């Protein structure tokens, strides 16, 4: 096991009717900016619950954060924070809204002139504006981590940011909200969270047995509950396991003491930035090709994954590894998710060259757990994904 330090300060409030506890989690006399997305919270009852819980606070609302949180839109919210002396932000939504609020938290305390520098220059946030979340869409795990991904439409970029100052102070998780989520978004959440586990688990063995077992249990749980929650989102027990698995997939616990990959995410972000394809679907496009391309580096963990998660006991290490990749593709397909870029756009032929150029511009010498995925390798992996 590798050396590590682990601290996660986010308080989780999980279960039915927990939104009412908001008033006791936000400091008294706070000036609150409530941030949400396209307005679905006004149809599923979440908005009314939040409004009731915040009735004693000075609240300003900011809606319209898009599915890929857009820099220009967030700058409008940042201006409100500054002009109204906002001292607490509440994200009410899924990962995109929460990621947007993390940007606002960091930008509100950033002393530079250009907030985009936080993303473009990889500036970490050590003390952001306090915020909490009410999760309405399980997927990203952003409700219990300090990472964020922001889109800039004018340059077709998706950039990441983070830092210890970007953990939510609290997150409220009520599985009841899952009943109103469209089937497509549930599928996205299942794939996104599964992918998060793959990125932390599918590397090489370092005798981190407990982390392996926790990762495998999260994947097994997602596989088990997927057909239930897809068929009946109002199944509270299935929704609970789904929601908590998404959080556990990326709250930092799985990554400690282990090598991490994340190259699939870096490549997938470019596909979303270029074509607007749902984040989870870009992950489903890249993962099979990336795993096959790096089979030699990953075959031991792939074989272990095939055995423990999918029950494959026959064959050599290489045969089990390939079987594990096939099972992963089949799982994605079972969620009605295509796994080829050409199934999403007719403009795919130049994609690999564009991604290579972007990685070169950013001086990314090597991605992956061994930093041995070069821009040329990324180009080949994306071509395999056509």
PEURRA-V362922 format. One record per residue. N is the residue number from 0. RES is the residue in one small letter. PHI is phi in radians with two decimals (NA if undefined). Layout:
n->N res->RES phi->PHI
n->N res->RES phi->PHI
This chain:
n->0 res->x phi->NA
n->1 res->x phi->-1.36
n->2 res->x phi->-1.09
n->3 res->x phi->-2.76
n->4 res->x phi->-2.13
n->5 res->x phi->-2.41
n->6 res->x phi->-2.60
n->7 res->x phi->-2.28
n->8 res->x phi->-1.51
n->9 res->x phi->-1.27
n->10 res->x phi->-1.49
n->11 res->x phi->-1.80
n->12 res->x phi->-2.06
n->13 res->x phi->-2.03
n->14 res->x phi->2.25
n->15 res->x phi->-1.17
n->16 res->x phi->1.03
n->17 res->x phi->-1.54
n->18 res->x phi->-1.08
n->19 res->x phi->-1.09
n->20 res->x phi->-1.42
n->21 res->x phi->-0.92
n->22 res->x phi->-1.07
n->23 res->x phi->-1.60
n->24 res->x phi->-1.72
n->25 res->x phi->-1.60
n->26 res->x phi->-0.98
n->27 res->x phi->-1.01
n->28 res->x phi->1.15
n->29 res->x phi->-1.24
n->30 res->x phi->-1.65
n->31 res->x phi->-1.82
n->32 res->x phi->-1.78
n->33 res->x phi->-1.64
n->34 res->x phi->-1.96
n->35 res->x phi->-2.54
n->36 res->x phi->-1.75
n->37 res->x phi->-1.41
n->38 res->x phi->1.88
n->39 res->x phi->-1.09
n->40 res->x phi->-1.15
n->41 res->x phi->-1.48
n->42 res->x phi->-1.81
n->43 res->x phi->-1.79
n->44 res->x phi->1.61
n->45 res->x phi->-1.17
n->46 res->x phi->-1.00
n->47 res->x phi->-1.10
n->48 res->x phi->-1.14
n->49 res->x phi->-1.16
n->50 res->x phi->-1.05
n->51 res->x phi->-1.11
n->52 res->x phi->-1.20
n->53 res->x phi->-1.80
n->54 res->x phi->-1.11
n->55 res->x phi->-1.62
n->56 res->x phi->-1.84
n->57 res->x phi->-1.47
n->58 res->x phi->-2.03
n->59 res->x phi->-1.98
n->60 res->x phi->-1.76
n->61 res->x phi->-2.42
n->62 res->x phi->-1.86
n->63 res->x phi->1.71
n->64 res->x phi->-1.17
n->65 res->x phi->-1.33
n->66 res->x phi->-1.03
n->67 res->x phi->-1.90
n->68 res->x phi->-0.96
n->69 res->x phi->-1.61
n->70 res->x phi->-0.92
n->71 res->x phi->-1.08
n->72 res->x phi->-1.15
n->73 res->x phi->-1.16
n->74 res->x phi->-1.09
n->75 res->x phi->-1.11
n->76 res->x phi->-1.19
n->77 res->x phi->-1.07
n->78 res->x phi->-1.12
n->79 res->x phi->-1.10
n->80 res->x phi->-0.99
n->81 res->x phi->-1.33
n->82 res->x phi->-1.34
n->83 res->x phi->-1.83
n->84 res->x phi->0.94
n->85 res->x phi->-1.10
n->86 res->x phi->-2.13
n->87 res->x phi->-2.66
n->88 res->x phi->-1.99
n->89 res->x phi->-2.10
n->90 res->x phi->-1.56
n->91 res->x phi->-2.11
n->92 res->x phi->2.87
n->93 res->x phi->-1.66
n->94 res->x phi->-1.05
n->95 res->x phi->-1.16
n->96 res->x phi->-1.13
n->97 res->x phi->-1.14
n->98 res->x phi->-1.06
n->99 res->x phi->-1.06
n->100 res->x phi->-1.18
n->101 res->x phi->-1.10
n->102 res->x phi->-1.05
n->103 res->x phi->-1.05
n->104 res->x phi->-1.06
n->105 res->x phi->-1.25
n->106 res->x phi->-1.18
n->107 res->x phi->-1.14
n->108 res->x phi->-1.90
n->109 res->x phi->-1.31
n->110 res->x phi->-1.63
n->111 res->x phi->-1.39
n->112 res->x phi->-1.48
n->113 res->x phi->-2.07
n->114 res->x phi->-1.02
n->115 res->x phi->-1.06
n->116 res->x phi->-1.05
n->117 res->x phi->-0.97
n->118 res->x phi->-1.51
n->119 res->x phi->-1.15
n->120 res->x phi->-1.84
n->121 res->x phi->1.10
n->122 res->x phi->-1.40
n->123 res->x phi->-1.40
n->124 res->x phi->-1.76
n->125 res->x phi->-1.77
n->126 res->x phi->-2.63
n->127 res->x phi->-1.82
n->128 res->x phi->-1.18
n->129 res->x phi->-1.04
n->130 res->x phi->-2.67
n->131 res->x phi->-2.35
n->132 res->x phi->-2.41
n->133 res->x phi->-2.06
n->134 res->x phi->-1.40
n->135 res->x phi->-2.05
n->136 res->x phi->-2.54
n->137 res->x phi->-1.16
n->138 res->x phi->-3.12
n->139 res->x phi->-1.48
n->140 res->x phi->1.34
n->141 res->x phi->-1.10
n->142 res->x phi->-1.22
n->143 res->x phi->-2.45
n->144 res->x phi->-2.48
n->145 res->x phi->-2.01
n->146 res->x phi->-1.74
n->147 res->x phi->-2.67
n->148 res->x phi->-2.23
n->149 res->x phi->-2.13
n->150 res->x phi->-1.80
n->151 res->x phi->-2.14
n->152 res->x phi->-1.10
n->153 res->x phi->-1.12
n->154 res->x phi->-1.97
n->155 res->x phi->0.96
n->156 res->x phi->-2.11
n->157 res->x phi->-2.17
n->158 res->x phi->-2.18
n->159 res->x phi->-1.85
n->160 res->x phi->-2.59
n->161 res->x phi->-3.11
n->162 res->x phi->2.43
n->163 res->x phi->-1.11
n->164 res->x phi->-1.50
n->165 res->x phi->-1.98
n->166 res->x phi->-1.39
n->167 res->x phi->-1.04
n->168 res->x phi->-1.19
n->169 res->x phi->-2.68
n->170 res->x phi->-2.45
n->171 res->x phi->-1.77
n->172 res->x phi->-2.09
n->173 res->x phi->-1.93
n->174 res->x phi->-1.04
n->175 res->x phi->-1.06
n->176 res->x phi->-1.16
n->177 res->x phi->-1.09
n->178 res->x phi->-1.08
n->179 res->x phi->-1.76
n->180 res->x phi->-1.43
n->181 res->x phi->-1.04
n->182 res->x phi->-0.98
n->183 res->x phi->-1.03
n->184 res->x phi->-1.26
n->185 res->x phi->-1.12
n->186 res->x phi->-1.04
n->187 res->x phi->-1.03
n->188 res->x phi->-1.11
n->189 res->x phi->-1.12
n->190 res->x phi->-1.30
n->191 res->x phi->-1.03
n->192 res->x phi->-1.17
n->193 res->x phi->-1.07
n->194 res->x phi->-1.11
n->195 res->x phi->-1.03
n->196 res->x phi->-1.17
n->197 res->x phi->-0.97
n->198 res->x phi->-1.09
n->199 res->x phi->-1.64
n->200 res->x phi->-1.76
n->201 res->x phi->-1.52
n->202 res->x phi->-2.22
n->203 res->x phi->-2.56
n->204 res->x phi->-1.18
n->205 res->x phi->-2.37
n->206 res->x phi->1.03
n->207 res->x phi->-1.79
n->208 res->x phi->-1.09
n->209 res->x phi->-1.16
n->210 res->x phi->-1.06
n->211 res->x phi->-1.03
n->212 res->x phi->-1.16
n->213 res->x phi->-1.14
n->214 res->x phi->-1.05
n->215 res->x phi->-1.11
n->216 res->x phi->-1.20
n->217 res->x phi->-1.13
n->218 res->x phi->-1.12
n->219 res->x phi->-1.10
n->220 res->x phi->-1.15
n->221 res->x phi->-1.08
n->222 res->x phi->-1.09
n->223 res->x phi->-1.20
n->224 res->x phi->-1.52
n->225 res->x phi->-0.92
n->226 res->x phi->-1.13
n->227 res->x phi->-1.20
n->228 res->x phi->-1.31
n->229 res->x phi->-1.22
n->230 res->x phi->-1.33
n->231 res->x phi->-2.49
n->232 res->x phi->-1.08
n->233 res->x phi->-1.48
n->234 res->x phi->-1.20
n->235 res->x phi->-1.09
n->236 res->x phi->-1.14
n->237 res->x phi->-1.13
n->238 res->x phi->-1.10
n->239 res->x phi->-1.13
n->240 res->x phi->-1.12
n->241 res->x phi->-1.07
n->242 res->x phi->-1.10
n->243 res->x phi->-1.23
n->244 res->x phi->-1.12
n->245 res->x phi->-1.07
n->246 res->x phi->-1.19
n->247 res->x phi->-1.16
n->248 res->x phi->-1.15
n->249 res->x phi->-2.58
n->250 res->x phi->-1.82
n->251 res->x phi->1.75
n->252 res->x phi->-1.20
n->253 res->x phi->-1.26
n->254 res->x phi->-1.44
n->255 res->x phi->-1.18
n->256 res->x phi->1.31
n->257 res->x phi->-2.30
n->258 res->x phi->-1.32
n->259 res->x phi->-2.05
n->260 res->x phi->-1.79
n->261 res->x phi->1.25
n->262 res->x phi->-1.21
n->263 res->x phi->-1.04
n->264 res->x phi->-1.09
n->265 res->x phi->-1.10
n->266 res->x phi->-1.24
n->267 res->x phi->-1.12
n->268 res->x phi->-0.99
n->269 res->x phi->-1.17
n->270 res->x phi->-1.15
n->271 res->x phi->-1.14
n->272 res->x phi->-1.10
n->273 res->x phi->-1.37
n->274 res->x phi->-2.13
n->275 res->x phi->1.25
n->276 res->x phi->-1.25
n->277 res->x phi->-0.86
n->278 res->x phi->-0.91
n->279 res->x phi->-1.06
n->280 res->x phi->-1.27
n->281 res->x phi->-1.20
n->282 res->x phi->-1.15
n->283 res->x phi->-1.14
n->284 res->x phi->-1.24
n->285 res->x phi->-1.44
n->286 res->x phi->-0.91
n->287 res->x phi->-1.02
n->288 res->x phi->-1.19
n->289 res->x phi->-1.13
n->290 res->x phi->-1.16
n->291 res->x phi->-1.21
n->292 res->x phi->-1.12
n->293 res->x phi->-1.83
n->294 res->x phi->-0.98
n->295 res->x phi->-1.09
n->296 res->x phi->-1.25
n->297 res->x phi->-1.90
n->298 res->x phi->-1.11
n->299 res->x phi->-1.15
n->300 res->x phi->-1.27
n->301 res->x phi->-1.08
n->302 res->x phi->-1.15
n->303 res->x phi->-1.08
n->304 res->x phi->-1.04
n->305 res->x phi->-1.05
n->306 res->x phi->-1.22
n->307 res->x phi->-1.42
n->308 res->x phi->-1.58
n->309 res->x phi->-1.92
n->310 res->x phi->1.24
n->311 res->x phi->-1.57
n->312 res->x phi->-1.99
n->313 res->x phi->-1.70
n->314 res->x phi->1.82
n->315 res->x phi->-1.30
n->316 res->x phi->-1.00
n->317 res->x phi->-1.12
n->318 res->x phi->-1.18
n->319 res->x phi->-1.15
n->320 res->x phi->-1.04
n->321 res->x phi->-1.13
n->322 res->x phi->-1.10
n->323 res->x phi->-1.11
n->324 res->x phi->-1.14
n->325 res->x phi->-1.07
n->326 res->x phi->-1.10
n->327 res->x phi->-1.11
n->328 res->x phi->-1.06
n->329 res->x phi->-1.09
n->330 res->x phi->-1.11
n->331 res->x phi->-1.05
n->332 res->x phi->-1.12
n->333 res->x phi->-1.14
n->334 res->x phi->-1.69
n->335 res->x phi->1.05
n->336 res->x phi->-2.07
n->337 res->x phi->-1.27
n->338 res->x phi->-2.19
n->339 res->x phi->-2.23
n->340 res->x phi->-1.06
n->341 res->x phi->-1.12
n->342 res->x phi->-1.45
n->343 res->x phi->-1.95
n->344 res->x phi->-2.65
n->345 res->x phi->-1.53
n->346 res->x phi->-1.79
n->347 res->x phi->-1.40
n->348 res->x phi->-1.12
n->349 res->x phi->-1.60
n->350 res->x phi->-1.05
n->351 res->x phi->-1.07
n->352 res->x phi->-1.18
n->353 res->x phi->-1.11
n->354 res->x phi->-1.11
n->355 res->x phi->-1.00
n->356 res->x phi->-1.06
n->357 res->x phi->-1.16
n->358 res->x phi->-1.13
n->359 res->x phi->-1.19
n->360 res->x phi->-1.07
n->361 res->x phi->-1.57
n->362 res->x phi->1.01
n->363 res->x phi->-1.41
n->364 res->x phi->-1.30
n->365 res->x phi->-2.88
n->366 res->x phi->-1.88
n->367 res->x phi->1.60
n->368 res->x phi->-1.13
n->369 res->x phi->-1.95
n->370 res->x phi->0.87
n->371 res->x phi->-2.01
n->372 res->x phi->-1.72
n->373 res->x phi->-1.48
n->374 res->x phi->-0.97
n->375 res->x phi->-1.12
n->376 res->x phi->-1.12
n->377 res->x phi->-1.03
n->378 res->x phi->-1.03
n->379 res->x phi->-1.19
n->380 res->x phi->-1.10
n->381 res->x phi->-1.16
n->382 res->x phi->-1.09
n->383 res->x phi->-1.13
n->384 res->x phi->-1.49
n->385 res->x phi->-1.13
